Amino acid sequence: MTATAPIAAPTAWGESPGEAVIRATAEDFRVTEIPGFDLSGDGEHVFLCLEKRYLNTAELAERLAALSSAPLRDIGYSGLKDRNALTSQWFSVGMAGRSEPDWSSLEAQGDVRLLALGRHQRKLRRGTHSGNRFQLRLRDVTAPRDALIARLQLLHNRGAPNYFGPQRFGRAGATLLQAERWARRPTRVSRARKSLYLSALRASLFNRLLAVRVRDGSWNRLCAGDQCMLAGSRSFFTPDLQADDLQARLAAGDIHPGLPLWGRAGRSAEPLPEHFYSQLGDLAPVGAFLEGAGLELAWRPTRLLPDDFSWQFCDDGALQLDFTLGAGSYATALLAELVRYREGDANTGADGHRDRGSIKSDRHREQG
């Protein structure tokens, strides 16, 4: 098994028209989680919608556990949000048999705001949000305005490859490299770290398969062996490539091609076509490792289409983008098709120190 940096992702729409800086401040990268549920209004679980700045999801969960005297396992959240951003998301706290604290005290340090409060009968589970709303400001943009508008319109209409963003692999790919070393010589690690490593390895295989499709221009077309992913859901079906309505549904964004998230096929599932194995190349041993680790085969769309997409050129020279993506898609995958971006000063935290990208903080970067 060859250690690699995260797979260099080829772009679908050619060379980008220019450069830009993202995250010059946390406020330049705003993320609002869109819940996929309605609160019942009663029950033992307190639900809090919290806005955080220079704080990751795990750190805020720990604060909630400390304030409520609840064990960390009783704290629920749906997605992981970046520390280097201004993000809002829902948390749940199991309060059975406990006195409710003053939740407003979460605001004492100035990096958290309590936006909403309610109750529900069940804990908030991972992956139950429907998506994320983004408002991004790009600064120091060097591209000509006409070229930017043309590329924005293309992305609005045709979308972008649904790569896992570099955040999944840790700073400079450190998490992926650690995961590959662990896969070569497995040692006992915590459940959280094992999940982190398996996720990074699996994402690297998906990006490898998607990169093959981007290079040959078929990333947004259905090919033999693909599954059809229904837009806005995790549902999929095996397509009849000769069906009359298939291309129309694909063009309308109702369905997307799906590539495997590597794992072991269930007893009732068809084995993966051989071409997927050959496309892994030197990463084939990683696929075998993931199957042996017990991960079940799943599917992920090859394409992301931004909803409610708008843009404006601001008086201060920034380019502001507003759009919604489904759960699991990365805003940086869209940005990579627009400009060659670099990270700004928001990667230096509120205390003035640059985030070192530890295992803990890498795990909680960006917009699940």
Residue frames as qw, qx, qy, qz and C-alpha x, y, z in Angstrom:
[[0.000, 0.890, 0.456, 0.000, 0.00, 0.00, 0.00],
 [0.478, 0.279, 0.017, 0.832, 1.62, 3.21, -1.16],
 [0.165, -0.671, -0.391, 0.608, 1.35, 6.29, 1.02],
 [0.286, 0.500, 0.418, 0.702, 0.01, 9.21, -0.97],
 [0.080, 0.179, 0.220, -0.956, -0.97, 12.80, -0.51],
 [0.511, 0.518, 0.514, -0.455, -4.64, 13.49, -1.24],
 [0.564, 0.349, 0.610, 0.434, -5.40, 12.76, -4.86],
 [0.028, -0.311, 0.171, 0.935, -4.79, 15.84, -7.01],
 [0.440, 0.556, 0.662, -0.241, -8.23, 16.56, -8.37],
 [0.223, 0.126, 0.517, 0.817, -8.45, 17.46, -12.06],
 [0.287, 0.404, 0.285, -0.820, -10.99, 20.16, -12.84],
 [0.512, 0.452, 0.730, 0.029, -13.96, 19.63, -15.12],
 [0.336, 0.888, 0.309, -0.057, -14.26, 23.02, -16.78],
 [0.618, 0.579, -0.045, 0.530, -10.69, 23.81, -17.73],
 [0.452, 0.044, -0.331, 0.827, -8.27, 26.31, -16.28],
 [0.167, -0.786, -0.507, 0.310, -9.83, 28.70, -13.80],
 [0.331, 0.821, 0.185, 0.426, -9.97, 32.36, -14.86],
 [0.077, 0.737, -0.318, 0.591, -8.00, 33.71, -11.90],
 [0.463, -0.040, -0.727, 0.505, -7.12, 33.58, -8.21],
 [0.418, -0.683, -0.104, -0.590, -8.81, 34.59, -4.95],
 [0.113, 0.218, -0.771, 0.588, -8.45, 34.43, -1.18],
 [0.617, -0.486, -0.493, -0.374, -11.06, 32.64, 0.93],
 [0.709, -0.571, -0.364, 0.197, -11.52, 32.89, 4.71],
 [0.283, 0.533, -0.237, 0.761, -9.76, 36.22, 5.12],
 [0.311, -0.271, 0.534, -0.738, -11.97, 36.33, 8.23],
 [0.191, 0.180, 0.945, -0.193, -14.35, 33.79, 9.72],
 [0.409, 0.565, 0.370, -0.614, -17.24, 35.97, 8.55],
 [0.319, 0.502, -0.531, -0.604, -16.10, 35.44, 4.95],
 [0.359, 0.053, -0.909, -0.206, -17.12, 31.76, 5.21],
 [0.504, -0.085, 0.425, -0.747, -20.64, 31.51, 6.64],
 [0.332, -0.040, -0.910, -0.244, -22.39, 28.15, 6.87],
 [0.555, -0.118, 0.335, -0.752, -25.96, 27.57, 8.05],
 [0.067, 0.012, 0.997, 0.034, -27.07, 24.01, 8.61],
 [0.571, -0.068, -0.263, -0.775, -30.50, 23.17, 7.18],
 [0.410, -0.134, 0.824, -0.367, -32.27, 20.72, 9.52],
 [0.376, -0.008, -0.777, -0.504, -34.11, 17.76, 8.11],
 [0.316, -0.379, -0.845, 0.204, -36.55, 17.49, 11.01],
 [0.307, -0.642, -0.106, -0.695, -39.23, 19.32, 13.00],
 [0.062, 0.177, -0.759, 0.623, -39.03, 19.50, 16.78],
 [0.357, -0.464, -0.798, -0.140, -41.88, 17.85, 18.68],
 [0.242, -0.680, 0.030, -0.691, -41.78, 20.50, 21.43],
 [0.705, -0.559, 0.303, -0.313, -41.43, 18.01, 24.26],
 [0.936, 0.157, -0.275, 0.153, -39.18, 15.15, 25.31],
 [0.733, -0.607, 0.038, 0.303, -35.99, 14.57, 27.29],
 [0.652, 0.077, 0.232, 0.717, -33.64, 15.99, 24.65],
 [0.013, 0.865, 0.090, -0.493, -32.95, 19.73, 24.58],
 [0.658, 0.440, 0.343, 0.506, -32.17, 21.00, 21.08],
 [0.189, -0.810, 0.017, 0.556, -30.02, 24.11, 20.65],
 [0.639, 0.660, 0.159, 0.362, -29.20, 25.95, 17.44],
 [0.504, -0.721, 0.095, 0.466, -25.78, 27.49, 18.07],
 [0.530, 0.818, -0.113, 0.195, -23.63, 29.85, 16.04],
 [0.758, -0.506, 0.152, 0.382, -19.90, 29.37, 16.58],
 [0.390, 0.889, -0.218, 0.101, -16.76, 31.20, 15.50],
 [0.266, 0.618, -0.696, 0.250, -13.20, 29.76, 15.52],
 [0.527, -0.232, 0.706, -0.411, -14.56, 26.67, 17.24],
 [0.338, 0.109, -0.840, -0.411, -15.11, 23.18, 15.88],
 [0.710, -0.304, -0.366, -0.520, -18.09, 20.92, 16.43],
 [0.743, -0.161, -0.600, 0.250, -16.36, 18.58, 18.89],
 [0.261, 0.090, -0.428, 0.861, -15.17, 21.44, 21.10],
 [0.415, -0.248, -0.003, -0.875, -18.66, 22.88, 21.31],
 [0.791, -0.236, -0.508, -0.245, -20.08, 19.44, 22.09],
 [0.584, -0.060, -0.596, 0.548, -17.61, 19.21, 24.98],
 [0.062, -0.170, 0.261, -0.948, -18.77, 22.58, 26.31],
 [0.650, -0.263, -0.261, -0.663, -22.38, 21.39, 26.19],
 [0.776, -0.168, -0.601, 0.097, -21.45, 18.23, 28.09],
 [0.375, 0.028, -0.511, 0.773, -19.63, 20.23, 30.76],
 [0.259, -0.205, 0.085, -0.940, -22.47, 22.74, 31.17],
 [0.739, -0.199, -0.267, -0.586, -25.23, 20.13, 31.33],
 [0.430, -0.414, 0.760, -0.258, -23.29, 17.48, 33.31],
 [0.919, 0.268, 0.125, -0.260, -24.30, 15.03, 30.57],
 [0.669, -0.257, 0.568, 0.406, -21.81, 12.47, 29.26],
 [0.075, 0.470, -0.475, -0.740, -20.42, 13.28, 25.84],
 [0.078, 0.130, 0.934, 0.323, -22.27, 10.30, 24.36],
 [0.121, 0.665, 0.693, -0.250, -25.56, 12.09, 25.17],
 [0.100, 0.675, -0.106, -0.723, -24.62, 15.08, 23.00],
 [0.641, 0.391, 0.620, 0.227, -25.91, 14.79, 19.45],
 [0.155, 0.674, -0.204, -0.693, -25.20, 16.69, 16.24],
 [0.817, 0.483, 0.279, -0.145, -25.90, 16.02, 12.59],
 [0.730, 0.596, -0.036, 0.334, -22.88, 17.36, 10.72],
 [0.651, -0.387, -0.021, 0.653, -19.32, 18.53, 11.31],
 [0.238, 0.952, 0.136, 0.137, -18.62, 22.21, 10.76],
 [0.634, 0.409, -0.201, 0.624, -15.32, 23.98, 10.19],
 [0.475, -0.605, -0.295, 0.566, -13.56, 25.89, 12.97],
 [0.273, -0.239, 0.202, 0.910, -12.30, 28.55, 10.54],
 [0.123, -0.403, -0.600, -0.681, -15.74, 29.90, 9.67],
 [0.354, -0.022, 0.391, -0.849, -18.89, 31.40, 11.12],
 [0.362, -0.099, -0.863, -0.339, -21.26, 28.44, 11.28],
 [0.558, -0.174, 0.373, -0.720, -24.60, 27.58, 12.83],
 [0.499, 0.023, -0.841, -0.209, -25.85, 24.08, 13.56],
 [0.742, -0.453, -0.053, -0.492, -28.15, 22.11, 15.83],
 [0.209, 0.267, -0.876, 0.343, -27.08, 20.09, 18.88],
 [0.729, -0.464, -0.314, -0.393, -29.11, 17.88, 21.21],
 [0.039, 0.398, -0.740, 0.541, -28.43, 17.24, 24.89],
 [0.608, -0.337, -0.705, -0.143, -30.03, 14.32, 26.72],
 [0.128, -0.454, 0.380, -0.795, -31.38, 15.80, 29.96],
 [0.757, -0.368, -0.473, -0.260, -33.28, 12.86, 31.49],
 [0.759, -0.495, -0.334, 0.259, -32.94, 13.12, 35.29],
 [0.508, -0.045, -0.094, 0.855, -30.88, 16.30, 35.12],
 [0.002, 0.824, 0.314, -0.472, -31.65, 19.90, 36.00],
 [0.557, 0.681, 0.257, 0.401, -31.56, 22.21, 33.01],
 [0.488, -0.328, -0.067, 0.806, -28.71, 24.76, 33.14],
 [0.191, 0.846, 0.083, -0.491, -28.72, 28.36, 31.97],
 [0.773, 0.334, 0.386, 0.376, -27.98, 27.76, 28.32],
 [0.252, 0.953, 0.028, 0.168, -27.29, 31.44, 27.70],
 [0.505, -0.756, 0.358, 0.210, -24.04, 31.04, 29.65],
 [0.812, 0.190, 0.386, 0.395, -22.63, 29.40, 26.51],
 [0.379, 0.843, 0.146, 0.352, -22.28, 32.94, 25.16],
 [0.490, -0.841, 0.029, 0.226, -19.93, 34.06, 27.94],
 [0.634, -0.315, 0.380, 0.595, -16.70, 33.55, 25.98],
 [0.216, 0.707, -0.126, -0.661, -17.94, 35.50, 22.96],
 [0.062, 0.321, -0.801, -0.502, -17.43, 32.76, 20.37],
 [0.033, -0.319, -0.939, -0.121, -20.91, 31.19, 20.62],
 [0.370, -0.023, 0.073, -0.926, -24.42, 32.57, 20.18],
 [0.257, 0.276, 0.903, -0.204, -27.62, 30.77, 21.15],
 [0.190, 0.013, -0.444, -0.876, -30.04, 31.18, 18.23],
 [0.706, -0.194, -0.294, -0.614, -32.90, 28.83, 19.10],
 [0.137, -0.215, 0.873, -0.416, -33.95, 26.37, 21.80],
 [0.755, -0.060, -0.218, -0.616, -36.48, 23.54, 21.85],
 [0.510, -0.270, 0.784, -0.228, -37.18, 19.97, 22.89],
 [0.679, 0.270, -0.530, -0.430, -37.56, 16.68, 21.10],
 [0.904, -0.272, 0.194, -0.267, -38.15, 13.05, 21.97],
 [0.952, 0.106, 0.084, 0.273, -35.07, 11.64, 20.25],
 [0.485, -0.582, 0.290, 0.584, -31.37, 12.41, 20.13],
 [0.458, 0.803, -0.204, -0.324, -30.03, 14.23, 17.06],
 [0.869, -0.050, 0.425, 0.249, -28.30, 11.67, 14.86],
 [0.252, -0.445, 0.502, 0.698, -25.52, 12.11, 12.33],
 [0.100, 0.038, 0.750, 0.653, -26.57, 12.88, 8.78],
 [0.111, 0.619, 0.765, -0.138, -30.11, 14.01, 9.55],
 [0.100, 0.669, 0.019, -0.736, -29.70, 17.52, 8.12],
 [0.706, 0.592, 0.388, -0.005, -30.78, 18.09, 4.54],
 [0.623, 0.543, 0.073, 0.558, -27.93, 20.38, 3.53],
 [0.433, -0.514, -0.148, 0.726, -26.04, 23.59, 4.22],
 [0.280, 0.923, 0.221, 0.144, -26.53, 27.19, 3.13],
 [0.659, -0.161, 0.042, 0.734, -23.30, 29.03, 2.30],
 [0.183, 0.980, 0.065, 0.049, -22.42, 32.69, 2.05],
 [0.778, -0.170, 0.134, 0.589, -18.82, 33.10, 0.95],
 [0.155, 0.970, -0.081, -0.167, -16.76, 36.21, 0.28],
 [0.835, 0.145, 0.148, 0.510, -13.80, 35.87, -2.06],
 [0.126, -0.944, 0.079, 0.295, -11.18, 38.61, -1.77],
 [0.196, -0.630, 0.579, 0.480, -8.21, 39.74, -3.87],
 [0.764, 0.392, 0.512, -0.002, -9.91, 38.29, -6.94],
 [0.217, -0.484, 0.482, 0.698, -7.67, 38.57, -10.01],
 [0.376, 0.308, 0.804, 0.343, -9.99, 37.16, -12.67],
 [0.126, -0.074, -0.301, -0.942, -11.70, 39.41, -15.24],
 [0.468, 0.145, 0.493, -0.719, -15.33, 39.99, -14.30],
 [0.705, 0.315, -0.284, -0.569, -16.69, 38.72, -17.63],
 [0.490, 0.255, -0.833, -0.002, -14.75, 35.47, -17.27],
 [0.101, -0.032, 0.807, -0.581, -15.97, 35.03, -13.70],
 [0.600, 0.216, 0.224, -0.737, -19.59, 35.57, -14.68],
 [0.685, 0.312, -0.533, -0.386, -19.29, 33.05, -17.51],
 [0.341, 0.166, -0.897, 0.227, -17.81, 30.45, -15.16],
 [0.280, 0.049, 0.633, -0.720, -20.43, 31.16, -12.47],
 [0.697, 0.245, -0.053, -0.672, -23.22, 30.67, -14.98],
 [0.599, 0.276, -0.737, -0.148, -21.64, 27.40, -16.10],
 [0.127, 0.084, -0.875, 0.459, -21.44, 26.14, -12.51],
 [0.475, 0.119, 0.359, -0.795, -25.01, 27.25, -11.87],
 [0.756, 0.294, -0.191, -0.552, -26.30, 25.29, -14.86],
 [0.781, 0.305, -0.542, -0.057, -23.94, 22.31, -15.04],
 [0.821, -0.565, 0.060, -0.057, -22.52, 21.89, -11.55],
 [0.112, 0.737, -0.655, 0.123, -19.11, 20.58, -10.48],
 [0.676, 0.070, -0.729, 0.084, -17.50, 17.24, -9.63],
 [0.664, -0.658, -0.045, -0.352, -18.57, 16.17, -6.15],
 [0.582, 0.318, -0.607, 0.438, -15.08, 15.61, -4.77],
 [0.646, -0.657, -0.288, 0.261, -14.41, 15.23, -1.10],
 [0.115, 0.949, -0.160, 0.245, -12.65, 18.45, -0.16],
 [0.516, 0.430, -0.581, 0.459, -9.08, 18.57, 1.15],
 [0.421, -0.521, 0.385, -0.635, -10.52, 19.14, 4.62],
 [0.955, -0.140, -0.066, -0.254, -11.43, 15.44, 4.73],
 [0.875, 0.221, -0.294, 0.315, -7.74, 14.51, 4.54],
 [0.612, -0.656, -0.101, 0.430, -6.35, 16.90, 7.16],
 [0.046, 0.937, -0.215, -0.271, -3.92, 19.74, 6.80],
 [0.191, 0.662, -0.678, -0.255, -1.51, 18.97, 3.94],
 [0.801, 0.122, -0.526, -0.258, -2.98, 15.45, 3.82],
 [0.045, -0.456, 0.779, -0.428, -1.69, 14.56, 7.30],
 [0.709, -0.071, 0.478, -0.513, -4.77, 12.59, 8.32],
 [0.890, 0.371, -0.137, -0.227, -4.70, 10.50, 5.15],
 [0.448, 0.558, -0.666, 0.212, -1.01, 9.75, 5.53],
 [0.312, -0.330, 0.731, -0.509, -1.59, 8.65, 9.15],
 [0.839, 0.123, 0.254, -0.466, -4.52, 6.52, 7.99],
 [0.785, 0.474, -0.388, -0.087, -2.38, 4.81, 5.35],
 [0.162, 0.487, -0.780, 0.359, 0.34, 4.03, 7.90],
 [0.553, -0.146, 0.601, -0.559, -2.30, 2.62, 10.24],
 [0.881, 0.281, -0.004, -0.380, -3.79, 0.49, 7.45],
 [0.601, 0.504, -0.615, 0.078, -0.36, -1.00, 6.68],
 [0.392, 0.064, -0.794, 0.460, 0.26, -1.82, 10.35],
 [0.482, -0.630, -0.321, -0.518, -3.04, -1.68, 12.24],
 [0.248, 0.054, -0.695, 0.673, -2.80, -0.83, 15.92],
 [0.196, -0.659, -0.709, 0.155, -5.48, -0.31, 18.53],
 [0.069, 0.177, 0.014, 0.982, -6.88, 3.21, 18.23],
 [0.281, 0.292, 0.540, -0.738, -9.92, 4.95, 19.66],
 [0.424, 0.547, 0.721, 0.028, -13.26, 4.51, 17.95],
 [0.209, 0.909, 0.104, -0.345, -13.23, 8.17, 16.91],
 [0.094, -0.669, 0.577, 0.460, -9.77, 7.91, 15.36],
 [0.410, 0.069, 0.875, 0.247, -10.63, 4.67, 13.59],
 [0.387, 0.743, 0.533, -0.116, -13.70, 6.32, 12.08],
 [0.063, 0.886, -0.189, -0.419, -11.56, 9.29, 11.03],
 [0.245, -0.436, 0.760, 0.416, -8.99, 7.07, 9.34],
 [0.427, 0.309, 0.837, 0.148, -11.54, 4.90, 7.55],
 [0.315, 0.850, 0.336, -0.254, -13.38, 7.99, 6.30],
 [0.003, 0.797, -0.397, -0.455, -10.19, 9.52, 4.90],
 [0.315, -0.197, 0.861, 0.347, -9.20, 6.29, 3.15],
 [0.411, 0.525, 0.745, -0.003, -12.64, 5.81, 1.68],
 [0.231, 0.897, 0.113, -0.359, -12.79, 9.41, 0.46],
 [0.132, -0.622, 0.595, 0.492, -9.41, 9.05, -1.24],
 [0.361, 0.109, 0.882, 0.283, -10.71, 6.07, -3.23],
 [0.340, 0.761, 0.533, -0.145, -13.84, 7.93, -4.28],
 [0.077, 0.875, -0.172, -0.446, -11.78, 10.91, -5.40],
 [0.280, -0.339, 0.775, 0.454, -9.53, 8.58, -7.41],
 [0.369, 0.401, 0.822, 0.167, -12.53, 7.08, -9.24],
 [0.222, 0.883, 0.330, -0.250, -14.10, 10.49, -9.81],
 [0.123, -0.726, 0.401, 0.544, -10.81, 11.90, -11.12],
 [0.363, 0.007, 0.830, 0.423, -10.77, 9.16, -13.78],
 [0.280, 0.678, 0.677, 0.063, -14.22, 10.23, -14.89],
 [0.024, 0.907, 0.043, -0.419, -13.35, 13.92, -14.89],
 [0.259, -0.497, 0.595, 0.576, -10.30, 13.30, -17.06],
 [0.219, 0.143, 0.842, 0.471, -12.30, 11.41, -19.68],
 [0.239, -0.046, -0.185, -0.952, -15.21, 13.86, -19.54],
 [0.484, -0.294, -0.747, -0.347, -17.81, 11.36, -18.29],
 [0.124, -0.044, -0.697, 0.704, -18.22, 12.59, -14.71],
 [0.395, 0.227, 0.299, -0.838, -21.68, 14.01, -15.42],
 [0.661, 0.178, -0.483, -0.546, -22.87, 11.12, -17.61],
 [0.844, -0.214, 0.406, -0.280, -24.20, 7.70, -16.67],
 [0.367, 0.516, -0.755, -0.169, -21.83, 4.88, -17.55],
 [0.827, -0.084, -0.541, -0.126, -21.91, 1.11, -17.20],
 [0.596, -0.102, -0.632, 0.485, -21.66, 0.07, -13.56],
 [0.061, -0.237, 0.249, -0.937, -22.91, 3.39, -12.17],
 [0.061, -0.555, -0.793, 0.245, -25.87, 3.71, -9.87],
 [0.038, -0.624, -0.295, -0.723, -28.45, 6.48, -10.27],
 [0.242, -0.266, -0.583, 0.729, -28.61, 8.74, -7.21],
 [0.051, -0.801, -0.544, -0.243, -31.86, 10.57, -6.60],
 [0.185, 0.502, -0.155, 0.831, -31.21, 14.28, -6.02],
 [0.377, -0.530, 0.216, -0.728, -31.57, 15.35, -2.40],
 [0.889, -0.316, 0.158, -0.291, -31.50, 11.83, -0.97],
 [0.258, -0.512, 0.814, 0.095, -29.27, 8.81, -0.42],
 [0.808, 0.262, 0.481, -0.219, -31.60, 6.63, -2.50],
 [0.096, 0.523, -0.666, -0.522, -30.23, 4.98, -5.61],
 [0.861, 0.253, 0.381, -0.223, -31.20, 2.48, -8.27],
 [0.488, -0.164, 0.674, 0.529, -29.53, 0.57, -11.07],
 [0.396, 0.575, -0.047, -0.714, -30.32, 2.42, -14.30],
 [0.719, 0.391, 0.539, 0.198, -31.46, 1.04, -17.59],
 [0.265, -0.440, 0.278, 0.812, -29.08, 3.00, -19.80],
 [0.091, 0.227, 0.707, 0.663, -31.50, 2.64, -22.71],
 [0.011, 0.674, 0.672, -0.306, -34.46, 4.18, -20.87],
 [0.281, 0.687, 0.376, 0.555, -36.00, 7.04, -22.84],
 [0.239, -0.927, -0.148, -0.246, -36.32, 9.46, -19.93],
 [0.789, -0.382, -0.124, 0.465, -32.93, 8.87, -18.32],
 [0.484, 0.186, 0.081, 0.851, -30.99, 11.60, -20.12],
 [0.157, -0.697, -0.251, -0.653, -33.76, 14.14, -19.59],
 [0.681, -0.703, -0.205, -0.016, -33.82, 13.42, -15.85],
 [0.740, -0.187, -0.032, 0.646, -30.04, 13.67, -15.72],
 [0.282, 0.412, 0.168, 0.850, -30.04, 17.01, -17.54],
 [0.358, -0.734, -0.257, -0.516, -32.76, 18.33, -15.23],
 [0.032, 0.471, -0.631, 0.616, -30.75, 17.45, -12.12],
 [0.815, -0.301, -0.016, -0.494, -33.36, 14.96, -10.89],
 [0.970, -0.183, 0.078, 0.139, -30.75, 12.20, -10.82],
 [0.032, 0.844, -0.529, -0.080, -26.95, 12.03, -10.73],
 [0.785, 0.264, -0.554, 0.088, -24.45, 9.32, -11.64],
 [0.660, -0.678, 0.262, -0.193, -23.22, 7.49, -8.55],
 [0.557, 0.472, -0.654, 0.200, -19.78, 6.03, -7.86],
 [0.794, -0.364, -0.480, 0.082, -18.95, 3.62, -5.03],
 [0.290, -0.744, 0.460, -0.388, -17.98, 4.60, -1.54],
 [0.534, 0.299, -0.791, -0.006, -15.80, 1.58, -1.09],
 [0.518, -0.304, 0.625, -0.499, -16.85, -1.29, 1.12],
 [0.157, -0.022, 0.985, 0.074, -18.04, -4.85, 1.17],
 [0.481, -0.088, -0.438, -0.755, -21.09, -5.58, -0.99],
 [0.607, -0.126, 0.547, -0.562, -23.99, -7.13, 0.90],
 [0.437, 0.026, 0.896, 0.074, -25.28, -10.60, 0.15],
 [0.485, 0.650, 0.572, -0.119, -28.10, -9.27, -2.00],
 [0.164, 0.871, -0.166, -0.433, -25.94, -6.71, -3.84],
 [0.846, 0.504, -0.014, 0.172, -24.25, -7.26, -7.16],
 [0.690, -0.366, 0.113, 0.614, -20.43, -7.26, -6.96],
 [0.082, 0.836, -0.133, -0.526, -18.74, -4.15, -8.28],
 [0.797, 0.602, -0.011, 0.047, -17.72, -4.23, -11.94],
 [0.845, -0.112, 0.047, 0.521, -14.06, -5.04, -12.53],
 [0.411, 0.631, 0.058, 0.655, -13.28, -1.64, -14.05],
 [0.380, -0.879, 0.036, -0.284, -13.72, 0.04, -10.66],
 [0.840, -0.449, 0.163, 0.256, -11.00, -2.18, -9.21],
 [0.725, 0.257, 0.183, 0.612, -8.62, -1.50, -12.07],
 [0.121, 0.835, 0.096, 0.529, -9.20, 2.26, -11.80],
 [0.609, -0.792, 0.025, 0.038, -7.97, 2.22, -8.19],
 [0.532, 0.676, -0.419, 0.290, -4.48, 1.41, -9.44],
 [0.409, 0.273, -0.683, 0.540, -1.98, 1.51, -6.58],
 [0.380, -0.271, 0.401, -0.788, -4.83, 2.18, -4.14],
 [0.735, -0.088, -0.569, -0.358, -6.33, -1.29, -4.68],
 [0.478, -0.065, -0.770, 0.417, -4.88, -2.57, -1.36],
 [0.163, -0.032, 0.372, -0.913, -6.72, 0.27, 0.40],
 [0.662, -0.066, -0.287, -0.689, -9.97, -1.01, -1.08],
 [0.703, -0.060, -0.708, 0.023, -9.24, -4.52, 0.16],
 [0.231, 0.021, -0.642, 0.731, -8.44, -3.13, 3.60],
 [0.391, -0.064, 0.138, -0.908, -11.75, -1.23, 3.78],
 [0.755, -0.083, -0.486, -0.432, -13.66, -4.36, 2.82],
 [0.616, -0.031, -0.720, 0.317, -11.83, -6.30, 5.52],
 [0.039, 0.076, -0.475, 0.876, -12.57, -3.55, 8.05],
 [0.078, 0.460, 0.851, -0.240, -16.28, -4.25, 7.60],
 [0.211, 0.396, 0.002, -0.894, -17.35, -1.09, 5.78],
 [0.539, 0.470, 0.698, -0.041, -20.45, -1.67, 3.69],
 [0.295, 0.203, 0.506, 0.785, -20.59, -0.55, 0.09],
 [0.151, 0.759, 0.418, -0.476, -22.40, 2.77, -0.39],
 [0.476, 0.499, 0.432, 0.581, -22.76, 5.27, -3.23],
 [0.163, -0.654, -0.127, 0.727, -22.10, 8.98, -3.68],
 [0.526, 0.814, 0.242, -0.054, -23.13, 11.32, -6.52],
 [0.677, 0.098, 0.197, 0.702, -20.43, 12.31, -8.98],
 [0.144, 0.506, 0.248, 0.814, -21.97, 15.75, -9.41],
 [0.135, -0.542, -0.537, 0.632, -22.97, 18.61, -7.13],
 [0.093, 0.597, 0.438, 0.666, -25.46, 21.22, -8.31],
 [0.112, -0.132, -0.437, 0.882, -25.72, 24.40, -6.21],
 [0.059, -0.702, -0.692, -0.157, -29.29, 25.40, -5.38],
 [0.152, -0.953, -0.248, 0.084, -30.48, 29.00, -4.94],
 [0.674, -0.104, 0.131, 0.720, -27.16, 30.14, -6.43],
 [0.182, 0.959, 0.163, 0.146, -26.54, 33.88, -6.66],
 [0.667, -0.126, -0.041, 0.733, -23.52, 36.16, -6.73],
 [0.073, 0.981, 0.161, 0.083, -22.70, 39.83, -6.43],
 [0.596, 0.290, -0.176, 0.728, -19.63, 42.02, -6.80],
 [0.408, -0.781, -0.384, 0.277, -19.34, 44.08, -3.62],
 [0.111, 0.981, -0.045, 0.150, -18.20, 47.67, -3.20],
 [0.471, -0.750, 0.452, 0.109, -15.09, 46.54, -1.32],
 [0.320, 0.586, -0.688, -0.284, -14.00, 44.44, -4.32],
 [0.363, -0.128, 0.908, -0.165, -15.07, 41.10, -2.87],
 [0.503, -0.015, -0.646, -0.574, -17.12, 38.56, -4.79],
 [0.469, -0.115, 0.653, -0.584, -19.97, 37.22, -2.66],
 [0.418, -0.001, -0.824, -0.382, -21.48, 33.81, -3.40],
 [0.555, -0.093, 0.519, -0.644, -24.72, 32.48, -1.90],
 [0.631, 0.144, -0.652, -0.396, -25.80, 28.89, -2.51],
 [0.768, -0.298, 0.418, -0.384, -27.08, 25.68, -0.94],
 [0.406, 0.359, -0.829, -0.136, -25.47, 22.26, -1.16],
 [0.871, -0.268, -0.313, -0.266, -26.77, 18.88, -0.09],
 [0.673, -0.643, 0.359, -0.073, -25.40, 17.22, 3.02],
 [0.858, -0.146, 0.392, 0.297, -21.92, 15.82, 2.45],
 [0.610, 0.625, 0.174, 0.454, -20.94, 18.11, -0.43],
 [0.543, -0.436, -0.067, 0.715, -18.06, 20.55, -0.06],
 [0.205, 0.945, 0.113, -0.226, -18.18, 24.24, -0.94],
 [0.252, -0.683, 0.526, 0.440, -14.47, 24.06, -1.72],
 [0.534, 0.152, 0.761, 0.335, -15.20, 21.54, -4.51],
 [0.340, 0.841, 0.416, 0.062, -17.34, 24.21, -6.17],
 [0.117, -0.934, 0.169, 0.291, -14.78, 26.96, -5.54],
 [0.537, -0.356, 0.617, 0.453, -12.01, 24.90, -7.13],
 [0.486, 0.461, 0.636, 0.382, -13.89, 25.07, -10.44],
 [0.099, 0.962, 0.253, 0.006, -14.27, 28.85, -10.15],
 [0.109, 0.912, -0.350, 0.183, -10.84, 30.14, -9.08],
 [0.705, 0.120, -0.540, 0.443, -7.47, 29.01, -7.80],
 [0.433, -0.823, -0.047, -0.365, -8.07, 29.85, -4.17],
 [0.492, 0.192, -0.636, 0.563, -5.80, 30.14, -1.18],
 [0.502, -0.658, -0.545, 0.132, -6.70, 30.28, 2.49],
 [0.064, 0.759, -0.104, 0.640, -6.60, 33.62, 4.29],
 [0.042, 0.422, -0.606, 0.673, -6.12, 34.70, 7.88],
 [0.769, -0.324, 0.032, -0.550, -9.15, 32.84, 9.23],
 [0.885, 0.045, -0.442, 0.137, -6.83, 29.84, 9.49],
 [0.280, 0.207, -0.557, 0.754, -5.24, 31.82, 12.30],
 [0.348, -0.581, -0.735, 0.026, -7.63, 31.45, 15.19],
 [0.217, -0.900, -0.213, -0.311, -9.12, 34.09, 17.41],
 [0.664, -0.690, 0.060, 0.280, -6.15, 33.77, 19.78],
 [0.166, 0.887, -0.374, -0.214, -3.76, 34.73, 16.96],
 [0.376, -0.404, 0.818, 0.162, -2.25, 31.26, 16.64],
 [0.526, 0.288, -0.585, -0.545, -2.45, 29.26, 13.46],
 [0.909, -0.091, 0.216, -0.345, -4.52, 26.10, 13.68],
 [0.168, -0.541, 0.807, 0.167, -1.96, 23.30, 13.69],
 [0.723, 0.216, -0.470, -0.457, -4.36, 20.81, 12.17],
 [0.270, -0.291, 0.869, -0.295, -4.24, 18.26, 14.97],
 [0.095, -0.185, -0.962, -0.179, -6.11, 14.99, 14.69],
 [0.062, 0.547, 0.692, -0.468, -8.92, 16.52, 16.70],
 [0.224, 0.627, 0.036, -0.745, -9.32, 19.65, 14.61],
 [0.118, 0.230, -0.758, -0.599, -8.78, 17.86, 11.30],
 [0.067, 0.294, 0.953, -0.021, -11.67, 15.60, 12.12],
 [0.102, 0.715, 0.592, -0.358, -14.05, 18.49, 12.32],
 [0.051, -0.375, 0.287, 0.880, -13.23, 20.55, 9.28],
 [0.276, 0.162, -0.391, -0.863, -16.06, 21.64, 7.07],
 [0.550, 0.213, -0.106, -0.801, -19.66, 21.17, 6.29],
 [0.050, 0.017, 0.994, 0.097, -20.85, 17.68, 6.61]]
